[in-house]
């Protein structure tokens, strides 16, 4: 059991995620899931806002969520999904799955939050089959050096992770994905909201692939 509990954040996020989807993140979630096939593992499923976007070519989603309240909300959301969804307890750094079990992995606003990003990506790599896909939608460091990147560093070193359950706004997540052995096939950079200067506004949405042969 992961035994993760952020009750105040979870309550806020349940409401905030609905508002964010209405403001535009639902479209990003649809893009994230488009064209997926076979067995999918979703890491950090939260309250299950991704579930309705999986296409019928997905045969099963195993949704991993360690936070108790959010996991319960995801369980309630699962029956409305167009594909079979099983919600399980677990941490990104120790996924409850065997090697090479999945055709794809999905992370949506998760790699900014995990305590050990490299360990989480190593676990994602472990549970994907050779040639499997990683779909990602994440808060990242501002692309250009300047004021926003300085604000991100200050926020990450002070109050931001405490307020948002460990979220870090200034991580170079695309570099971490490459360092974990993935090849990035598609990458879109944008701000959300588009006119915002919030530390969390720089985002990426992309697709990456594992090599066809595992390197041990």
Beta strands, then each sheet from edge to edge (+ up, - down):
strand 1: 38-43
strand 2: 58-64
strand 3: 85-88
strand 4: 102-108
strand 5: 128-139
strand 6: 182-191
strand 7: 202-210
sheet 1: 3+ 2+ 1+ 4+ 5+ 7- 6+
end
